């Protein structure tokens, strides 16, 4: 156990976050996301939701202040009547840790998959909410 480190940050997640460099991206994926089809670097976080993982990751992870956008949500497919209340929770967490540095963008589903293929890693959660996928772009510690 470590002091001041979220219990939701496994050793593998911490190692991965430490290995990442400026502008590298990480995906926090919901339970429906095709994580293993998209990437060879998948960290399983079964039983944990997107809110818990995002909160834990952002407690130690700076977002890129230089990028035009530094976090990305998967857009709801046109015609899909799904509500996305988890996005409101994500925005609260982003505001908690990043104050005015959140530069959020929405990406079409298949463009999101393509971007995720280039990510450093995917954290595969057990999140049941639809469209609960988010990509974070790493910044620097000044």
C-alpha contacts under 8 A as a table, 3 or more apart, distances in Angstrom:
res1	aa1	res2	aa2	distance
2	X	5	X	5.90
5	X	9	X	7.15
6	X	9	X	5.56
6	X	56	X	5.66
6	X	59	X	7.99
7	X	10	X	7.12
8	X	48	X	7.87
8	X	52	X	7.06
8	X	53	X	6.46
8	X	56	X	6.26
9	X	12	X	7.90
9	X	13	X	5.73
9	X	14	X	6.10
9	X	53	X	7.54
9	X	56	X	6.33
9	X	57	X	7.14
10	X	13	X	5.18
10	X	14	X	6.24
11	X	14	X	5.13
11	X	15	X	6.04
12	X	15	X	5.11
12	X	16	X	6.13
12	X	43	X	7.13
13	X	16	X	5.13
13	X	17	X	6.14
13	X	43	X	6.97
13	X	123	X	7.85
14	X	17	X	5.17
14	X	18	X	6.15
15	X	18	X	5.15
15	X	19	X	6.18
16	X	19	X	5.08
16	X	20	X	6.33
16	X	121	X	7.66
17	X	20	X	5.37
17	X	61	X	7.26
18	X	21	X	7.90
20	X	24	X	5.94
20	X	25	X	7.98
20	X	120	X	7.15
20	X	138	X	7.46
21	X	24	X	5.57
21	X	138	X	6.81
21	X	139	X	7.76
22	X	64	X	7.23
22	X	137	X	7.86
22	X	138	X	5.33
22	X	139	X	5.06
22	X	140	X	6.00
23	X	64	X	6.47
23	X	67	X	7.99
23	X	137	X	5.38
23	X	138	X	4.97
23	X	139	X	6.08
24	X	119	X	6.83
24	X	120	X	6.19
24	X	137	X	5.74
24	X	138	X	5.53
25	X	118	X	7.93
25	X	119	X	4.91
25	X	120	X	5.66
25	X	121	X	7.51
25	X	135	X	6.47
25	X	136	X	5.42
25	X	137	X	4.40
25	X	138	X	6.09
26	X	116	X	7.80
26	X	119	X	5.45
26	X	120	X	5.61
26	X	121	X	5.25
26	X	122	X	5.86
26	X	123	X	7.59
26	X	135	X	5.58
26	X	136	X	5.40
26	X	137	X	6.73
26	X	138	X	7.99
27	X	116	X	6.53
27	X	119	X	6.86
27	X	121	X	6.44
27	X	122	X	4.60
27	X	123	X	6.03
27	X	133	X	7.11
27	X	134	X	5.76
27	X	135	X	4.38
27	X	136	X	6.47
28	X	50	X	6.78
28	X	53	X	7.52
28	X	54	X	7.25
28	X	122	X	6.00
28	X	123	X	4.89
28	X	124	X	6.37
28	X	125	X	7.10
28	X	133	X	5.76
28	X	134	X	5.35
28	X	135	X	6.28
29	X	32	X	7.89
29	X	33	X	5.85
29	X	35	X	7.28
29	X	50	X	7.27
29	X	122	X	6.73
29	X	123	X	5.97
29	X	124	X	5.00
29	X	125	X	5.87
29	X	127	X	7.72
29	X	132	X	6.78
29	X	133	X	4.57
29	X	134	X	6.60
30	X	33	X	5.56
30	X	49	X	7.58
30	X	50	X	6.64
30	X	124	X	6.41
30	X	125	X	5.40
30	X	126	X	6.07
30	X	127	X	4.62
30	X	128	X	6.48
30	X	129	X	7.08
30	X	130	X	7.30
30	X	131	X	7.42
30	X	132	X	5.46
30	X	133	X	5.56
31	X	124	X	6.74
31	X	125	X	5.71
31	X	126	X	4.55
31	X	127	X	5.03
31	X	128	X	5.83
32	X	128	X	7.56
32	X	130	X	7.68
33	X	124	X	7.72
33	X	133	X	7.62
34	X	37	X	5.43
34	X	38	X	6.22
35	X	38	X	5.21
35	X	39	X	6.12
35	X	42	X	6.62
35	X	122	X	6.59
35	X	124	X	6.44
36	X	39	X	5.37
36	X	40	X	6.32
36	X	41	X	7.90
36	X	42	X	6.53
37	X	40	X	7.84
38	X	113	X	7.12
38	X	116	X	6.89
38	X	117	X	5.30
39	X	42	X	6.44
39	X	116	X	7.77
39	X	117	X	5.85
39	X	121	X	7.11
39	X	122	X	7.12
41	X	120	X	7.33
41	X	121	X	4.99
41	X	122	X	6.37
42	X	121	X	5.85
42	X	122	X	4.83
42	X	123	X	5.89
42	X	124	X	6.60
43	X	121	X	7.36
43	X	122	X	6.13
43	X	123	X	4.74
43	X	124	X	6.00
44	X	123	X	6.01
44	X	124	X	4.99
44	X	125	X	6.49
45	X	48	X	5.77
45	X	123	X	6.51
45	X	124	X	5.59
45	X	125	X	4.62
45	X	126	X	6.73
46	X	124	X	6.98
46	X	125	X	5.09
46	X	126	X	4.70
47	X	125	X	6.84
47	X	126	X	5.09
47	X	127	X	7.76
48	X	52	X	6.55
48	X	53	X	6.98
48	X	125	X	5.59
48	X	126	X	5.45
48	X	127	X	6.63
49	X	52	X	5.50
49	X	53	X	6.39
49	X	125	X	5.72
49	X	126	X	5.58
49	X	127	X	4.27
49	X	128	X	7.56
50	X	53	X	5.21
50	X	54	X	5.84
50	X	125	X	6.41
50	X	126	X	7.77
50	X	127	X	5.57
50	X	132	X	6.76
50	X	133	X	7.84
51	X	54	X	5.25
51	X	55	X	6.00
51	X	86	X	7.68
51	X	89	X	6.91
51	X	90	X	6.55
52	X	55	X	5.27
52	X	56	X	6.15
53	X	56	X	5.04
53	X	57	X	5.95
53	X	125	X	7.84
54	X	57	X	5.15
54	X	58	X	6.00
54	X	90	X	7.36
54	X	93	X	7.41
55	X	58	X	5.42
55	X	59	X	6.29
55	X	93	X	6.03
56	X	59	X	5.26
56	X	60	X	7.31
57	X	60	X	5.78
57	X	61	X	5.79
58	X	61	X	4.74
58	X	62	X	6.79
58	X	93	X	7.96
58	X	94	X	7.56
58	X	97	X	6.38
59	X	97	X	6.78
61	X	138	X	6.90
61	X	139	X	7.80
62	X	98	X	7.81
62	X	138	X	5.83
62	X	139	X	5.05
62	X	140	X	6.23
62	X	141	X	6.86
63	X	70	X	6.12
63	X	71	X	7.88
63	X	98	X	7.40
63	X	101	X	7.44
63	X	102	X	7.66
63	X	136	X	6.91
63	X	137	X	5.74
63	X	138	X	4.79
63	X	139	X	4.47
63	X	140	X	7.47
64	X	67	X	5.77
64	X	70	X	5.68
64	X	137	X	5.79
64	X	138	X	5.13
64	X	139	X	3.42
64	X	140	X	6.68
65	X	70	X	7.47
65	X	101	X	6.35
65	X	139	X	6.26
66	X	139	X	7.82
67	X	70	X	5.94
68	X	103	X	6.93
69	X	72	X	7.51
69	X	102	X	7.88
69	X	103	X	4.65
69	X	104	X	5.83
69	X	105	X	6.31
70	X	102	X	6.80
70	X	103	X	5.34
70	X	104	X	6.38
70	X	105	X	7.98
70	X	136	X	6.01
70	X	137	X	4.91
70	X	138	X	7.61
71	X	102	X	7.27
71	X	103	X	6.27
71	X	104	X	4.99
71	X	105	X	6.42
71	X	134	X	6.85
71	X	135	X	5.37
71	X	136	X	4.56
71	X	137	X	6.07
72	X	104	X	5.67
72	X	105	X	4.85
72	X	106	X	5.49
72	X	107	X	6.58
72	X	134	X	5.45
72	X	135	X	5.00
72	X	136	X	6.75
73	X	104	X	7.53
73	X	105	X	6.38
73	X	106	X	4.83
73	X	107	X	6.16
73	X	131	X	7.65
73	X	132	X	7.54
73	X	133	X	6.01
73	X	134	X	4.73
73	X	135	X	6.68
74	X	106	X	5.76
74	X	107	X	5.14
74	X	108	X	6.08
74	X	109	X	5.62
74	X	112	X	6.06
74	X	131	X	5.92
74	X	132	X	7.49
74	X	133	X	5.97
74	X	134	X	6.76
75	X	106	X	5.32
75	X	107	X	5.28
75	X	108	X	5.02
75	X	109	X	6.00
75	X	131	X	7.20
76	X	80	X	6.63
76	X	82	X	7.43
76	X	108	X	7.52
76	X	109	X	7.45
76	X	131	X	6.66
77	X	80	X	5.51
77	X	108	X	7.37
77	X	109	X	6.95
82	X	130	X	7.44
84	X	87	X	5.73
84	X	88	X	7.75
84	X	129	X	7.64
84	X	130	X	7.13
84	X	131	X	6.90
84	X	132	X	7.73
85	X	88	X	5.43
85	X	89	X	6.95
86	X	89	X	5.01
86	X	90	X	6.19
86	X	129	X	7.06
86	X	132	X	6.56
87	X	90	X	4.90
87	X	91	X	6.10
87	X	132	X	7.16
88	X	91	X	5.08
88	X	92	X	6.32
89	X	92	X	5.15
89	X	93	X	6.38
90	X	93	X	5.15
90	X	94	X	6.15
91	X	94	X	5.00
91	X	95	X	6.08
92	X	95	X	5.11
92	X	96	X	6.12
93	X	96	X	4.97
93	X	97	X	6.45
94	X	97	X	5.49
94	X	98	X	5.54
94	X	99	X	7.16
94	X	102	X	6.47
95	X	98	X	5.23
95	X	99	X	4.54
95	X	100	X	7.02
95	X	102	X	7.01
96	X	99	X	5.96
98	X	101	X	5.13
98	X	102	X	5.96
99	X	102	X	6.94
107	X	111	X	6.22
107	X	112	X	5.55
108	X	111	X	5.30
108	X	112	X	5.98
109	X	112	X	5.04
109	X	113	X	6.43
110	X	113	X	4.97
110	X	114	X	6.34
111	X	114	X	5.03
111	X	115	X	6.18
112	X	115	X	5.10
112	X	116	X	6.03
113	X	116	X	4.97
113	X	117	X	6.29
114	X	117	X	5.18
114	X	118	X	7.01
115	X	118	X	5.42
115	X	119	X	6.68
116	X	119	X	4.99
116	X	122	X	7.73
116	X	135	X	7.53
119	X	122	X	7.25
127	X	132	X	7.29
129	X	132	X	5.78
